[in-house]
Amino acid sequence: MATWIKACDVDDVAPEDMLRFVHDGRILLIVRSPEGSFHCIDGICSHEKVELSGGLVMDHQVECPKHSGCFDYRSGEAMRAPACVNLKTWATKVEGQAVYVQI
């Protein structure tokens, strides 16, 4: 059964930025869009298993720091080679000043 867990506070993530978050040994990213919505995706690139937290966020995409593969953080879709396998996404919600992820 899925459960909601607190990932961070709203102020921990600036617009068009991300925050590395670990739950049960799994590396995830909390990403804040320029519009202020929050998203959660796998934090490991599907191409060569590099942590995405060292990459860039822009235009609703996270760019891998190693080979510049890109993923749409809203859907997890691989958008640019060499990334070709989509990332898993998790539902998020904001309650008060906290961001929650449904795991």
Secondary structure by P-SEA (a helix, b strand, c coil): cbbbbbccccccccccbbbbbbcccbbbbbbbcccbbbbbccccccccccccccccccccbbbbcccbbbbcccccccccccccbbbbbbbbbbcccbbbbcc
